[in-house]
Every structure is written in structure tokens, then in C-alpha cells.
């Protein structure tokens, strides 16, 4: 393999000093005073050499590292993408556009998933945190951070969704169709990363159930699932709700559990939506491509990621930036899996 191009080599071919090259490559928004012609020449040389700055070297040498840690991703979980992954993709795109690199800390199961990496970073984005107490090490470090789809501590900001209202919208939709026997189905453990098994329930677990419960109570309809159910396999949940309790509609915690629920309903010799209506959270693949396509509450993941990136960059650049919380609305997408119950 050939030798990797160096900062010194870029400087030689550009006819400028190493410090000038460093200023140009570490300042994509052109805030530092470098002539436009010089900046253009340096970038063209760096591109021709396929030069990429080493973020770890920069971390050691500089006061600011331009590194943002992604905290809370223990592993890649099951073979599906959820709203948090969508949000991180959006966050990453915005951060790169503003000159930041990202790193994550996928370590052994004995490592705290909400612990900062051992190298220096300028900030952190925390994913899916269920309890602010888990963020004590980040809080104590003084590192600016933003939480996506989860809670934050006293010094952190957060971007999350209105799960309670989303659940209310879905429940109200089923009520309008004429359903009065509606059950709430928890996440199938097979759809959760194994490394998160010992973590507390995410706040969405309770908020979605609360929205379901409050909407039924306001309509004078008795809930089939008055307490948040313990996570169990989708097949067991469907058999309990449909066979034993006579549910005509199911509100399912997430999209992949909904896919398993459709299979379980078919296994009972029943049809969706003729015998059982199904709605769920997370309007993601493959819901729109199934037969029938699945009614879902969509989370604005891309917007959440962009907002979180904007908030974190502002926090890193200004010590006066105060913590804030942004709650994004969810959107009900009605498809073919929900219909009026049989008379």
C-alpha cells in the first residue's frame, strides 16, 4: 500500500504553510481569515491527494477536537432500523456539513452505554436514554450534549416526540371506525437489542400506553389493557388479546413487533383488517410495502436529528447557551390494516 498523504505534503503542493492548510481543512464554513484563492488551492490539492485529516491526531493536539460522540448505541440490535437510527443519520449529515466528525463507543457489555469515550470530544449526542440518572458521568464531565428520543439531565438539551398525543390519535382513529375492544401490545423482546435487556423501559413505553388509556377513558370505553403489559412475544400477546379477550383492534408498540403480530394473526386463521385491525408506531420499512399496508404513527426522525445537531453545535460554540427541550409532533398515517369491525 502507498503512503498516506500528509498535511505537510498538502502544504508543499499548495505553496503555503502547514498551519494555513490546517486552518482551511478544519474550517469548512470559512470563518477564519484565509484568502479565497488560497483556500480554493488548498482544497483542490487535498482533494487530488484524497487527503483526510486524522481526527484522533487532532484530538491530541488541539484544544477543540471537532469530534462529537454518539452515546447510547450499545450495538446494532436486531436487523432493522428504527427512528433513532434515522435521526442519527440526519444528525450526522448536518454535523459533517459544519465540520464535525462523529465517533461511537461500541464496547463490551460490561461498559456503561451512557459513558463518554476515553478520548476527548467537544460534545455528545445521547440516544434513547430512558432515565436521566444514567447520564451522571456525562453531566459531571461538563461536556455539552443533546439527547435524541430520550431524557436529558440538568445541563443537557433534548429533542423528543409527543408519544402520548400520537397514541391518542391512533386510538381515536380506531374508535371512529367503531372499535370498542382495543388492546395495547408491548414490544416483542426479539425486536430489542440484547444489550438493552437490563435497561429500564423507554419513556415511550409508558407514554404510548397513557395516550391509549386516556383516550379510551374519555370516550367511556373500557380498555382491554388497563396496565402497561409486560413485553412478551407477539404471538403470545396476540393470542391473549384476540383469542382470550376478544380484541378487534391492536395498538402495537413498534413496527417490527407489528410485523410479527400480523404473522401471529394469520397463524390463528384470522385476517387483517377483516377480523382484527392493527396499528403501530414508527412509520418505517416495511410497513407501507406489506399486504395489507399498515397504519402507523410516524415519528419525525429526520427533523429530530437536524434539530439536535443545530442545538448541540450552538451549545458547543457558546457557553451561555441554556438547556432546552423540543417536543416534536407525531403524524398518523392511515393505511389498509385498519377498518371497521365486523358487526
Buried (B, 14 or more C-beta within 10 A) or exposed (E): EEEEBBBEBBBEBBEBEBEBBBBBBBBBEEEEEBEEEBBEBBBEBBEEBEBEBEBBEBBEEBEEBBBBBBBBBBEEBBEBBBBBBBBBEBBBEBBEEEBBBBBBBEBEEEEEBBBBBEBBBBBBBBBBBBBBEBBEEBBEBEBBBBBBBBBBBEBBBBBBBBBBBBBBBBBBBBBEBBBBBBBBBBBBBEBBBEBBEEBEBBBBBBBBBBBBBBBBEEEEBEBBBEEBBEBBBBBEBBBBBBEEEEBBBBBBBBBBBBBBBBEBBEEBEBEBBEBBBBBBBBBBEEBEEBEBBBBBBBBBBBBBBBBBBBBBBBBBEEEEBEBBEBEBEBEBBEBBBBBEBEE
